[in-house]
Amino acid sequence: SQAQLMLSFRALCICFLVMVWGADGGPSFCSVGDIHLEALTEQEWALPQSGAGPSGAMFWWNVGFCTPVAKASATKDACSPPENGTGTAGFFQQFDEAKCTADFTQWDGMERNATGVILRARALGSGGHKPKVMNFYIECDPALPGAQVSNTRDSVFVELVGNTYQYHFAARSRCACPSASGCDQKPGPVHGLSPLPAPPDEAPPSQERILVHPCQVNDIDLSSLQSMEFILQQDWVGHGNKEEYVWVLGFCTKTFGAPTGSTPCEFDGGAGFLQQYADNECKADFNSWGGIRALPGGQGVAITVEADDGWKYQKTAIIEVLCHEAGEAGVVETDMNHVQVRDEKSADSTTHLLYTVTLRSKCACPHGCRHTDPVLPKLPGKPVAVPPSAKHDCVLQKIDLRSLATKEFIADQHRAGYQDESYVWVVGWCTPVQEPPLKNVGSLADPCDFDGGFGYLQQFQKDTCVADFNEFVDLAAVTGGLQITVRSRHSERHVKTARLQVMCDETLLPGEVHHAFEKVQVLEPDAQHLEYILPFRSKCACPGGCGPDPVGVSPSPPAPSPMPSPADVVVHNCVLGGVDFRSVPQVDFVAPIKSNAITPATSNSSMPERFIWTLGWCTPVQSVPRLYSPCATREGAGYVQRMSD
């Protein structure tokens, strides 16, 4: 009957909803189209909140993605069971130093965007609090291994839209890429790749990327204080004479640049919270953040920063800013005539130097100064000096990349918010590139002429060098291969870091290397830095895969058919009517293949988008672009040739 049919249909709908939605109120799968996030595991990050609300305050963020958070942030009380009838934790949770402050328990869906996916969940407003919506953006990053997730911003931005607080959290993962393998299940071993020991933990973001830290404690706010420069003697207790130094202090903000006539500090890109100069040189750069705390009885605050510049001492500076009610807002004063330095022996017999700086300001009094949103420091007006580039050993553990030849290729650069552009890239691995690429893949381009010598990675736009990564940072182990990190400091706006990731591929011949991307991904962790990710595949990245000498390691490729001798070259008459093409030289250019035909489902999807075309006009092609092999056909050279990587 119709009633029975409707009952059956309703039961079918309920069954379908049970399959799609779990009992916890969330989706039983975590995918949209061909993007799967099921393999992502629960994460916890400590990041400040910016924008609306307690801007600059530090919070702990627990992220379950499509699954409710399984445990509370370490050492903190769990979120109370929500009043939505589910009795389960939220998909995203926010904690302050002691308790849960937001629990996003209502799943709002998952959708694709231009760069990956967006996950959304909602914290229902209660007790007079406004509702909150978490917008969690995950950008496709094919360079990250497995199901790893990395946050890409130094804060979680919050804005009030209407009556709702909108939270914006940005991250990146390989699993946000279409059809990424292994992301629809818990990650397992990657077949064909030789396992490597786990790489050492990266330094915490506070030592490398965070340029501005929250500068308020309780009712004391130092955010309005500007960077200051002063001259004081250093009194190293027990070491005799006092010496005069120039000190540059940024409080909770790293300061770039140097006193007039001095060479900037080279540590950490020239940025530090406290810097010490003498004889126009940087003597100490306190670029590691230790924290800010309140002094007892509302006397003020103490900021702790540290320096480790490779010398025999570990250095710690304590900057005490004392309350000065009679002072002027935003002004810092001092009665010091020297900075006291003391030796402190640690339990491991390491010598520490403890620096003490004492200042006073009205801003160090409770409610003494109003809050000011932090401004990111500016890069110095001139490039930071770097040592001349030199050849580095390209061997780590049992992996040897010395046989890799210079690689030249063409690829688009992708940076979120900018139009993709095509560039010529030249990679020398651990050896500086000595020869520039081909101009329009024809004649040689102008070489890079930046200070510091030729780079290990060079980026060209037509015949112009636009980036020369000539500072070698390190060679490190990553899961499945090695990573070469190089840096460029020639841009007035950004310090650029490139990570050349060479992953093990047993299927390739020794010495052979292929780039494993269609576009060079460029990330922007903050307003001062850009990160370039370039993953490659090679057998040389496998333990014992290659030796030091490419000769005899890699089997010789089959010899191509010889170019026809001048006597055999068939030159056709290139004159028609009043048009004479006989004097037009051979030309090389780059262009994609475009077709109006419908691509069959069985077409080769791995075919490169762009090709190098060589036109000989009415004469067979006489020479091929540098670093490319001639076409090996029985008939010899053609009049038009197409080449790919």
Secondary structure by P-SEA (a helix, b strand, c coil): caaaaaaaaaaaaaaaaaaacccccccccccccccccccccbbbbbbbbcccccccbbbbbbbccccccccccccccccccccccccccccbbbbcccccccccccccccccccccbbbbbbbbbcccbbbbbbbbbbccccccccbbbbbcccbbbbbbcccbbbbbbbbcccccccccccccccccccccccccccccccccccccccccccccccccccccccbbbbbbbbbcccccbbbbbbbbbccccccccccccccccccccccccbbbbcccccccccccccccccccccccbbbbbbbbccccbbbbbbbbbbbbccccccbbbbcccbbbbbbbbccccbbbbbbbbbbbcccccccccccccccccccccccccccccccccccccccccccccbbbbbbbbbcccccbbbbbbbbcccccccccccccccccccccccccccccbbbbccccccccccccccccccccbbbbbbbbccccccbbbbbbbbbbbccccccbbbbcccccccccccccbbbbbbbbbccccccccccccccccccccccccccccccccccccccccccccccccbbbbbbbbbbccccccccccccccbbbbbbccccccccccccccccccccccccbbbbcc
